[in-house]
């Protein structure tokens, strides 16, 4: 076995919360295989908050400004402050791979390498690092996990309980009550949005079945049409990403389900231990889905911890390994429909409701997400 690396720099400047969540098994695997190493992660806000309480991470770095060249400057600053022995990056723009390679560190600067269309992104990362000799075979089965403190878990329980109907028990015994459902209606891009009227119909259907319903509060995206729910849907307060993860962990403890599009918050819910229903349209679920993530969970049978619904699987314009080159990606202008993305409209309310029912039937309740066994090493 090689000697452990002492200074590790992980760079993820893709910008999305979901992108960072998919990289968490890499961060945790490198920390595990290099005990005692100083492991720094350079990423964007607000996702950086997910790592500030993580005992695997020595320090979290972020770009100093949001202007042109900010990401390259941040990489240069990180290298100048402390030269790594090992550098791993998901980020390939603005000459960042060359900048890392010039530092003299052992570098893995391409975690993509001509991916097949049916290999999940997170698993792709892990398999490449395994081939590089940086991880072990058992690491490839790791799943994204947000490490919460005991205090955060307790606060999540308190927040959720405050917004559930009066009398809802903290743990739901089988057959006595319906578990809570969280509806994540927003998405970072218009092309990933499920029609707002579908959300309203789903909420009405689930409410009739007796499920307590919640939705996260979030600032509206420019131009987005938000679902307007009635009083049957409680709004969780804005509490930061770690606070939201703690609320998702509390939902998981009650056997609940989180429903949303291919967005960072849905991945965060899965990383906090919640069962999820993912609504995939322009992105290919076999590559970006949560149900296809590597490794089973102990608390649910294989394949039952998440259901990914793929809209319009036969779309001739979808490019699973080059999604940004799809004609719809940046504008949400669908070549197949003048009314918006046909792939998202292809996902029916009935299919989502069936998926929720399927997941709720698996287990009446789950234990809370484990607290971090160590204090944060640095902010």
C-alpha positions in Angstrom: 0.0 0.0 0.0 1.2 3.5 -0.8 1.8 6.1 2.0 -1.3 8.2 2.7 -1.4 11.7 1.1 -0.9 14.4 3.7 -2.4 17.4 1.8 -5.5 16.9 -0.3 -7.3 19.5 -2.3 -10.8 18.7 -3.8 -12.2 21.3 -6.2 -15.9 21.4 -7.2 -16.8 24.6 -8.8 -19.6 23.4 -11.0 -22.0 25.7 -9.1 -24.9 23.4 -8.2 -25.8 22.1 -4.7 -26.6 18.7 -6.4 -23.2 18.6 -8.0 -21.6 18.9 -4.6 -23.9 16.3 -3.0 -22.9 13.8 -5.7 -19.3 14.4 -4.8 -19.6 13.8 -1.1 -18.7 10.1 -1.3 -15.4 11.1 -3.0 -14.6 13.5 -0.1 -15.5 10.9 2.5 -13.6 8.2 0.7 -10.4 10.2 0.3 -10.6 11.1 4.0 -11.1 7.5 5.0 -8.2 6.2 2.8 -5.8 9.0 4.0 -6.2 9.1 7.8 -4.8 12.3 9.4 -4.6 14.1 6.1 -5.5 17.8 5.7 -8.4 17.7 3.3 -9.5 21.1 1.9 -12.5 21.5 -0.4 -12.9 24.5 -2.7 -16.5 25.0 -3.7 -19.3 27.6 -4.1 -21.7 29.0 -1.6 -24.3 28.0 -0.5 -23.3 24.4 -0.9 -20.1 25.0 1.1 -22.2 25.1 4.3 -22.8 21.3 3.9 -19.1 20.7 4.5 -18.4 23.1 7.3 -19.7 20.7 9.9 -18.2 17.6 8.3 -15.4 16.0 10.3 -13.8 14.6 7.1 -13.0 18.2 5.9 -10.2 20.2 7.4 -11.2 23.5 5.7 -13.8 24.8 3.2 -12.7 27.4 0.7 -14.8 29.5 -1.5 -14.1 32.1 -4.3 -13.6 35.6 -3.0 -16.0 37.3 -5.5 -18.4 36.3 -8.2 -16.8 38.2 -11.1 -15.0 36.8 -14.2 -12.1 34.6 -13.3 -13.1 34.2 -9.7 -12.9 30.4 -9.7 -9.4 30.3 -11.3 -8.2 32.9 -8.8 -9.6 30.8 -5.9 -7.7 27.7 -7.2 -4.5 29.7 -7.5 -5.0 31.1 -3.9 -5.5 27.6 -2.5 -2.3 26.3 -4.2 -0.3 29.3 -3.0 -1.5 28.9 0.6 -0.6 25.2 0.7 0.7 22.9 -2.0 -1.3 19.7 -2.1 0.1 16.2 -2.5 -3.1 15.2 -4.2 -5.6 17.3 -6.1 -9.0 16.0 -7.5 -11.4 18.2 -9.4 -14.8 17.9 -11.2 -14.1 21.4 -12.8 -12.6 21.6 -16.2 -13.2 25.1 -17.4 -10.9 28.2 -17.3 -7.7 26.2 -17.4 -8.2 24.9 -13.8 -6.9 21.3 -14.6 -3.7 22.8 -16.0 -3.3 25.0 -13.0 -3.6 22.1 -10.7 -1.2 20.0 -12.8 1.4 22.7 -12.7 1.5 22.6 -8.9 3.4 19.3 -9.1 0.7 17.4 -7.1 -0.7 14.0 -8.1 -3.8 15.1 -10.0 -7.0 13.6 -11.2 -8.5 16.3 -13.3 -11.1 14.4 -15.4 -13.8 12.6 -13.4 -15.9 12.1 -16.6 -13.7 10.3 -19.1 -16.3 9.4 -21.8 -19.0 8.2 -19.5 -21.6 5.6 -20.7 -25.2 6.9 -20.7 -26.4 4.5 -18.0 -23.7 4.9 -15.3 -24.7 7.2 -12.5 -22.5 10.3 -12.2 -21.5 9.7 -8.6 -20.6 6.1 -9.3 -18.5 7.2 -12.3 -16.4 9.5 -10.0 -15.8 6.6 -7.5 -14.9 4.1 -10.2 -12.3 6.4 -11.7 -10.7 7.1 -8.4 -10.7 3.3 -7.7 -8.9 2.8 -11.1 -6.4 5.5 -10.0 -5.6 3.5 -6.9 -7.0 6.2 -4.6 -10.0 4.3 -3.3 -10.9 0.7 -2.5 -13.6 -1.5 -4.1 -15.9 -1.2 -1.1 -15.8 2.6 -1.4 -17.6 2.5 -4.7 -20.8 1.4 -2.9 -20.8 4.6 -0.8 -23.8 6.9 -1.0 -23.9 10.7 -0.5 -24.4 11.5 3.2 -24.7 14.8 5.0 -23.2 14.6 8.4 -25.3 16.4 10.9 -24.6 17.1 14.6 -26.9 16.0 17.4 -27.9 19.6 17.9 -28.9 20.0 14.3 -30.9 16.8 14.3 -32.8 17.9 17.4 -33.5 21.3 15.8 -34.8 19.6 12.7 -37.1 17.5 14.8 -38.4 20.6 16.6 -38.9 22.6 13.3 -40.7 19.7 11.6 -42.9 19.0 14.6 -43.9 22.7 14.8 -45.2 22.6 11.2 -47.0 19.2 11.3 -50.7 19.1 12.3 -51.3 19.0 16.0 -51.3 15.5 17.4 -49.0 14.0 14.8 -46.8 11.5 16.7 -43.0 11.8 16.5 -42.8 8.2 15.2 -45.6 6.8 13.1 -46.7 3.3 14.2 -47.8 1.1 11.3 -51.4 1.8 10.3 -52.1 4.7 12.6 -51.3 7.7 10.5 -50.0 8.7 7.1 -46.4 9.8 6.9 -45.5 13.4 5.9 -44.7 14.3 2.3 -42.4 17.2 1.3 -43.0 18.8 -2.1 -40.0 20.6 -3.6 -41.7 22.5 -6.4 -38.8 24.8 -7.4 -35.9 23.9 -9.7 -32.8 25.8 -10.6 -33.7 25.7 -14.3 -36.9 26.2 -16.1 -36.4 23.1 -18.2 -36.5 20.9 -15.0 -39.8 22.3 -13.7 -42.9 20.1 -13.4 -46.0 22.1 -14.3 -47.4 24.1 -11.3 -50.9 22.8 -11.8 -49.6 19.2 -11.5 -48.1 20.1 -8.1 -51.5 21.5 -7.0 -53.3 18.4 -8.1 -50.8 16.1 -6.4 -51.1 18.1 -3.2 -54.8 17.8 -3.2 -54.7 14.1 -3.9 -52.2 13.4 -1.1 -54.1 15.6 1.3 -57.3 13.6 0.7 -55.3 10.4 1.5 -54.4 11.9 4.9 -50.7 12.8 4.4 -49.4 15.9 6.2 -47.8 18.0 3.5 -44.9 20.5 3.6 -42.9 22.5 1.2 -39.6 24.4 1.8 -39.7 28.2 1.7 -37.4 29.5 -1.0 -36.9 32.8 -2.8 -38.7 32.7 -6.2 -36.5 32.3 -9.2 -36.8 35.0 -11.8 -39.7 34.3 -14.2 -40.7 31.1 -12.4 -44.3 30.2 -12.0 -44.7 28.8 -8.5 -47.4 26.3 -7.4 -49.9 28.1 -5.1 -50.9 25.7 -2.5 -53.8 25.9 -0.1 -53.7 25.7 3.7 -53.2 21.9 3.5 -49.5 22.5 2.7 -47.3 23.9 5.5 -44.3 26.0 4.6 -41.0 25.1 6.3 -39.0 28.2 7.3 -35.8 29.1 5.6 -33.1 27.6 7.7 -30.0 27.1 5.5 -29.0 23.9 3.8 -27.9 22.1 7.0 -31.2 23.1 8.7 -33.1 21.8 5.7 -31.2 18.6 5.7 -32.1 18.2 9.4 -35.7 18.7 8.5 -35.4 16.0 5.8 -33.9 13.7 8.4 -36.9 14.3 10.6 -39.2 13.4 7.7 -37.2 10.2 7.2 -37.6 9.3 10.8 -41.4 9.5 10.3 -41.3 7.3 7.3 -42.0 10.2 5.0 -41.1 10.9 1.4 -39.6 13.9 -0.4 -40.8 14.6 -4.0 -39.0 16.9 -6.4 -37.3 17.4 -9.7 -33.6 16.8 -10.5 -32.5 19.5 -8.1 -30.0 20.0 -5.3 -32.6 19.9 -2.5 -33.9 16.5 -3.6 -30.4 15.1 -3.5 -29.9 16.7 -0.1 -33.0 15.0 1.1 -31.7 11.6 0.0 -28.3 12.4 1.6 -30.1 13.1 4.8 -31.8 9.7 4.7 -35.2 10.4 3.3 -37.0 8.3 0.7 -37.4 10.3 -2.5 -39.5 10.5 -5.7 -37.5 12.2 -8.5 -39.1 13.8 -11.5 -36.6 13.5 -14.4 -37.2 15.0 -17.8 -34.3 16.6 -19.7 -31.8 14.7 -17.6 -31.6 10.9 -18.0 -32.5 9.1 -14.7 -30.1 6.2 -15.4 -27.3 8.7 -15.2 -28.5 11.4 -12.9 -31.1 9.6 -10.9 -31.1 8.9 -7.1 -32.6 5.4 -7.3 -29.6 4.3 -9.4 -27.0 5.6 -7.0 -24.5 3.0 -5.9 -25.1 0.8 -2.9 -28.2 -0.2 -0.9 -29.4 1.3 2.4 -29.9 -0.9 5.3 -33.3 0.6 6.3 -35.0 -0.1 3.0 -35.0 -3.1 0.5 -32.8 -2.6 -2.5 -34.3 -0.2 -5.1 -37.0 1.0 -2.7 -35.4 3.9 -1.1 -36.0 6.1 -4.2 -38.2 6.0 -7.2 -37.0 8.0 -10.3 -39.7 8.7 -12.9 -38.4 9.4 -16.4 -40.6 11.6 -18.6 -40.7 11.0 -22.3 -37.9 8.3 -22.4 -38.0 8.2 -26.2 -37.2 11.9 -26.7 -34.9 12.1 -29.7 -33.2 15.4 -28.5 -32.0 14.1 -25.1 -28.3 13.6 -24.8 -27.6 11.8 -21.6 -23.8 12.4 -21.5 -24.0 16.0 -23.0 -27.1 17.5 -21.4 -25.9 21.1 -21.9 -25.9 20.6 -25.7 -29.6 19.7 -25.8 -31.7 22.4 -27.6 -34.0 22.8 -24.6 -31.3 23.0 -21.9 -30.7 26.8 -21.5 -34.0 28.2 -22.6 -36.6 25.4 -21.8 -37.7 25.8 -25.4 -38.9 22.3 -26.3 -38.7 21.2 -29.9 -41.6 18.9 -29.3 -44.1 21.2 -27.5 -44.9 24.9 -27.6 -46.2 24.7 -24.0 -42.9 23.9 -22.3 -40.8 20.8 -21.7 -42.8 17.8 -23.1 -40.7 15.4 -21.0 -41.7 17.0 -17.7 -45.4 17.2 -18.8 -45.2 13.5 -19.6 -44.9 12.6 -15.9 -48.5 12.2 -14.6 -49.9 13.0 -11.2 -51.1 9.4 -10.9 -47.6 8.0 -11.4 -46.1 10.3 -8.8 -48.8 9.4 -6.3 -48.2 5.7 -6.9 -44.5 6.1 -6.3 -45.2 7.9 -3.0 -47.6 5.2 -1.9 -45.0 2.5 -2.8 -42.3 4.1 -0.7 -44.6 4.8 2.2 -45.6 1.2 2.3 -42.0 0.0 2.7 -41.4 1.1 6.3 -43.6 2.9 8.8 -40.7 4.8 10.3 -36.9 5.2 10.0 -34.3 6.1 12.6 -33.0 9.7 12.6 -29.8 10.4 10.5 -26.7 9.7 12.6 -25.0 12.6 14.2 -21.4 13.3 13.3 -19.1 11.5 15.8 -16.6 14.3 15.7 -16.7 18.1 15.9 -16.1 20.1 12.8 -12.3 20.5 12.2 -12.4 24.0 10.7 -14.8 26.5 9.2 
